[in-house]
Amino acid sequence: MTSGFYIHDKPKRGIQSVRIDFFVPNSQGSYGVTKKDAYVAVQKLFKQLEEQGWQNDRRVTSARISLQDSYDYVTDENVSSSFLNYQYPLTFDQFKQLPSLQFWDLRNGTDVFLDITMQYNFEEEVNNYVYMISLDFSSEEIHINSYLSYDNPDDIMESVFIEAYPDLPQARLYAETQALEIGLDIQQDQPDYTLPLILEKTGIDTSKFISIDPYKITYEEFIKLQEAGEDMTPYYENKTKPNKPEITSQAKGRCLAGQPCPISGYWFTLAKADSRAYFKQGDIMPNYPHNNWGEVIWQFEGEKG
């Protein structure tokens, strides 16, 4: 089954989300499969996704743990997360231990997202397992809206995100406290990534996310002290460091993707059609991975349109 959704009342129309549901068949085309059949099918799917440039979508609220620790984290009974890093090399024995409902979050660049759901049951009628896979593709806007709570129909994404943003470090602290409690290490230098729509609408660069140091305080301790009115600033990581990146591009006429814009004005890149856009000095130039041109280089056109 395939279904799609588009927004008809916006200037930029287009498919905003697509859902594909399918059963895992065996070599004879039957939906009754062994766990080994399902394992082989899922591994094949993940390999195809990795070849197409899909990455694990680690949200700003997720624990910063290593790929190697991700399986232990999501399968521990004391951890609430069930989102496994899809690039973790699952063995068949580990696959058999996954619960009957399992999730993976992926992204391609920063503007296309994919939620994978796998659910299975043992069906006595076919004397075997039936696995169903759901692939939910979504735009950046739909992805962001999926973890925001709207109190009334007039709320807009940017205002809700700005209101929710100060509480996001607490959500990450909750996840990382659970990781530490089961003996895993937190990689505090693990980078976040920029959500372009959030940066455009709110000025908040999610790649500069401010976290709470889980080695200094647990989630429960943080909430208790915060509710008592204590200043929590000392428990934040990099709270006093400047959030604005330094401009490192030497040539003002060109700029590599991922680098700060050296001069305000209109820029374009051959790596993407209709890429011409206005950037302010200091803006991070967008990247378009897996294009036909290779390295993305932005070229300066002029200060006026």
N, C-alpha and C positions, 0 to 999 in steps of 0.2 A: 504494500500500500504506500502511495506517495501523496503528500499534500503540501501545498504552498500557501504563503501569505504575503500580500503586498499592501502597501499603504497608498490608497488611491487619491487622497486629498493633499498630498505634498508635492512640491515642485519636482523633487527627485523621486519619481516613481521607480518601482522595481521590486523584485522579490526580496522580502525582508527575512523570511525564514522558510525552510523546507524540511519536512520530516519524511523519512523513509523507514518503513517497518518491513522486516522480512524474517522468515524462519530459516534456520540453518539446515540445509538438506544433506543427506549422505550421498555417496557416489551413485546410488540408484535413484536419487531424486525423492526419497522418502523424508518426511519431517521427523520421523522417529530416529534419533541419532544417539550414538554413544558419547560419553564425555570426551573421548579421544577425537571423535569426528569434530566436535565443537571446538576443541582446543586447536586443532589444525586450521579450521576455518577462521577463528579469531586471530591466530598468528599471521595468517595470510593477509587478512584485512589490515592489521597493524603495520605490516611490512609495506603494503601499498600506500598507506597514509604517510608513513615516514619518508618514502621515496618522493612523495609529492610535497614535502616540506612542512607537514603538520608537526607541531610541537606540543608538549604538555602545557596546558593552560594553568599556570600557578597564579591564582588570584592574590590580590594584596592582603586578603584575609587568611591565606593558607600558611601552614607551617613551613619554614625554610629548612627542609630536610633533604638529604641526598637521595639520589635515584635508588641507591642500594637499600636505603631504610624505608622506602615508600611502602613496600609490601608488608613489612612488619607493623608499620604504623596503621594502615587501614584495616588489617585483619586482627588487631588486638581488640579484645572485648571491652577494654576500658577507654577506647578512642571512639569518638562520635563520627569521624569522617569515614566515608565509604568511596571517596574519589581516588582511585589508584592511578599512578603515573603510567600512562600507556606504553612508555618506552622501557619500563622495567622488564627485563628478560624473564618472563614467567616460565617456569618449568611445568611439565604436565602435572606433577604431584601438587604443586602450588595452585595451579588452575582448578584442580579438583576440590581444593579447600575454600574457594571463593563462595560467598553466600549466594543464594538463589536470585538475589537482585544486586547487581554490581554496576558502578558508574565509572566513566572516564571523561575528563574534560580536555579538549584540544583547541588549539588556535592555529591559524595560518596567517603569519604576520600579526597585525594588531587590529584587523578589521573583519575577519571571518572566523566564526567560532563553531565548534562542533561538540555536542554532548552525546556520548554513546551510552546507551543503557542495554544491559544484557540480563535477561531473566529466563529462568528455566524451571520446568516441573517434570517429575516422572509420571508418564501417562501409562496406566495399566492396559489401556486398549491396544497400544502398540508395543507394550512391554519394553519401553525405552524412554529416553529423555527427549523433550521438545524444547528447543532453544529459540528465543526470539530476540533479535537485535533491532534497536531503534537508533537511527542516526538523525539528530536534530541539528541542522545547520542554521546559523542565525547571523544577522548583521551585528555590527558593534552596538548599535542602539538597542536592539532587542536583547543582546547579551547583558548590557548594563542594567536594563530595566528588570531583568530576571532576578537581580538580587537587591532591588530597591523596593521599599514599601511606600505606597502612596496612600495618604490619608483621605484625599478627596479628588474628584475628577479634574479639578483645575490645577493640580500640582504639575509642575514640569520637571523634566529629568535633572536639569542643571541645579535648580533650587533644592531638590531632594538630595542630590549627591553632596552638595556643599554642606547641607545639614547633617548628613550621615557620615561624612568624611572624618570628623574628629573621633568617632567611635570605632572606626575600622581598625586602628592599632590594637584596641582591646580585643577584637575578634581574633586577630592574629595571635595575641598573647594567650588567649584561651587555647588555641590549637597547639601552640608551642609548649605551653605548660603540660599538656597531655603527652606530647612527644618526650619531654624531659622525664616525666614520671615513669615512662616505660623504658628509660635508659638510652634514648636516642640523642644524637647531637644536633644542635641548631647551627646552620651555616649562615651567620649574620652578614657575610659578604655576598650572599646570593642575590643577584640583581633582580629588580622588578623591571617592568617594561611600561612604555608610555601608551595610554589609551588616547588616541588622537582626538576623539570626540569630546572626552572629558577635558582635555587640555584646551581645546577650542572654545568650549562653552563656559568653563569655569576658571581657567587659568591654572588649575591644579595638574601638575605633572606627576602621574602615578609612578613613574620610574624613580622619583625622589621620595618615595613613601617613607614616612617617619614611623619607626617601630618602637615598641617598648622592650627593653632588654629583659628577656626571660631568665637570664642568669642572675639578675639582681632581685627580681620579684616575681611571684607567681600571679596568676590571674586573680585568684581569690584574695590574696594580700593586696593587690592593686585596687580592686573594687572596694575593699574594706577601708583602706586609707583614703581613697578618693571620696567616699561617702562621708568620711570624718572631716573632710575639708582640708586635707593636707595638700601641699604643693607637690604635684607628681612629676614636675619637669625633670628632676635628676634621674628619673627612671627611663626616660626616653633616649633612644639612640640618635646621635647626630642632631639633637634638637637645636643646638646653637650654631650649627654649620650653615653657611649660605646655601640657599636652594638654587641659585642662578648659576648655570654652567659658565665657565670661562670660554671666551671665543678663541679657538685655536687655529682657525683657518687663516692662512697667510695671504692667499690670493683672493681678493674680493670678487673676482669675476667667476669663480667656480667654488663649489663646496661639496664635500662628500656627504652622503647620507649618514645620519647619526651625529653629524657635527653641528654646532651652533651656527646659525646664519650670520655671516660677517657684515651684512649691510641690508637695511630694510629696502624692499622693493619686490619686483616681479621676477620669479625664477621659473625655469622649466628643466625637464630632464627627458632625454630620449628613451629612457627605460620604461616610460608609461605614456600612453596616448592622452592628449588633453590634460597634461600635467601642470600647465601654466597656473601659477597661484602666487598670491602675495604673502610674503613672510616678513616678520619684523626681526630686527637685529636681536640675536640671542635665541630665536626659535630653533628647535631641533629639526633638521631637515629630514623629511620622511624617507623611509627605505621601502623598496619593492622587491623582496626576495624572489628568486626563481623567475626573473624576467629574461628576455632573450638577449639583453645587452651586457649582462654581467654586472660589474660594479656600478652602483647608482651614483652618477655625478650630476649635480645641479649646476645650471649655468645662469648667470645673472643677465636679465634682459634690460632692466631700467628701473628707476625709482617711481616712474609714473606709468599708468596704463595707456 
